[in-house]
Amino acid sequence: MTDSLNQRVQQLGLQLPAPSQPIANYVNHVVSQNQLFISGQIPLLDGKPAFIGRLGEAISEEEGVNAAELSALGLLAQLGAALGDDLGKLVRIIRLGVFVAATPDFQRQGAVANGASNLLVNALGEKGRHVRTAVGVASLPSGVAVEIDAIFELQP
């Protein structure tokens, strides 16, 4: 497998978007010792929020999975920017956090989160396997259905 994140994503028939820029008082990522923390990523299409609404209401489970995949592409774009597209610097994803905007009775956050998890494993192989939290929330920034963040381990 190649050590270029961009090439790996292209092999999946996908394209990394340009990394989004913060819209408030925070940064895209922070490196602390050999850990990389990436800020929450929402689903963006052409730089605009996509999949607006809540699961169990305006958004179907399938659309939620698509929103999680799109958010994961944004996460990979941030990872690529932080690593200079060199996956040789990556040990693994440590933790993935998935936030799903949902009605109180929606209980399939894990199924929605699989959209992000599956894409990350497909793009990164064993380096993409991670622990995960998937939680339902009342709302997310810009009214989107999903937001994800992650912690990565880097080579020392």
N, C-alpha and C positions, 0 to 999 in steps of 0.2 A: 504494500500500500504506500501511496505517496505521503510525504510529510506536509504537503500543501493543503490547508483546510479548504481553500477555494476550489481546488481540483477535486477533492473528495466530494464536495457538495455538488459540483457539476456532474460527477459520475452518477449521482442519484437523479439526474435530470432536473436539478434545481439550481437557483442562482442566489448567492448571498446579496442581500440589499446593502446599500451604504449604511454604515453604522448610524443609528439615530443619535441626536444630540440632546443633552439634558434640557428640560423645559423649566427647571427650577434650580434651587441652590444645592446641587449635588453633582457628582462626577460619574462618568460611565463605568469606570472600574477603578479598583485600588489593588495594588500588589502589596502584601505584607509578608515578609520573609518568603516562603515558597507557596503562598496561597494567593489566588486571584479571586477577588469578589467582583461580580458583575451586577450592576443595578437592574432593577426590574425592567423587563421588556414586554411591551404590549404588541398585539398584532397590528402591523402597519402594511398598507398597500399604497405604493407610490408616495410614501411618506405621510400618509393620513391614517388615522385610526380606523380599523376595520372590525367587523363582527361586534356591532353595538347592541347591547341588550344583555339579558340574564338567561342562563340556562333554566329550563323549566317554565319559561315564559316566552320571550321573543326569539330565543336561540335554541335550535335543536341540538341534540347530543353530537350529531355528525358535524354540525357547524362549530360546535365547541372544540371538537378534535382538530378541525381545520384551523381554528384560532390558536390553539396550543402549538400546532406545527409552525404557523407563521411567527408566533412569538419565539419559538426555538430557533428559527432562521435568524431572527434579530439577535438572539443571544449568541449564535455562532458568528455573526458579523462582528459583534463586540469582541468575542474571543479572538477572531482573526486579526482585528486591529491591535489588540493588546499584545499578541504574540508575533506580530509582523508576518502572519500567515504561515508560521513555522510550527507544525504540530510536534516536532521533535522536542520542543520546550515543555510540552504538556505531559504530565504523568497520568492524570485522570480527572473526571468530574467527581467531586466529593459529594455534593448535595445539590439537589434541584428542589426549588420551592415553586409550587404551582398554586395560584390563587384563581378561583373560579367564581365569577359573579353569578349567583344562583338564587332561586326562590328558596324559602326555608324548607320546603319538602323535597328538593332535588338532592339525591344521594349518590350520584354517579360521578363525583369529582375525580375519582381515580381513573375511570374510563376516559374522561376528557384529558387528564394529564398524560395518559398513554400516548397521545398525539405528539407531545413534546419528547417524552422518553424514547419512543420508537425512533423518531428522527435523529436524536442525539446518538443513540447506539448505532443506527445505520450509517451515520456520517463518521463517527469516531471509533467504531469497533469496540474492543474491550475498554478502551480509554473512556468510552461514553457511558459505561455502566455506573450507576449512582444510587445513593439512598435518596428518598424523595418524601416530601410532604405535599399533600394535595388537600386544600381546604376551600370551603365555600365561604364567600363573603357577600355582603349586601350590595356593594358597588365597587368599581375600580376606576382609575383615571380615564377621562374622556368617555366614560360609559361602556368601555370594552368588556368583553366576556371573559378574557383570560389575561393574566400577567404572570410572568415567570422571572425568577432570579436564580443565581447559581454561585457555588463556590468550587473552584478548581484547584488542584494541586499541580505545581510547576516543578520542573527539574531544579535542584539547588544551584 
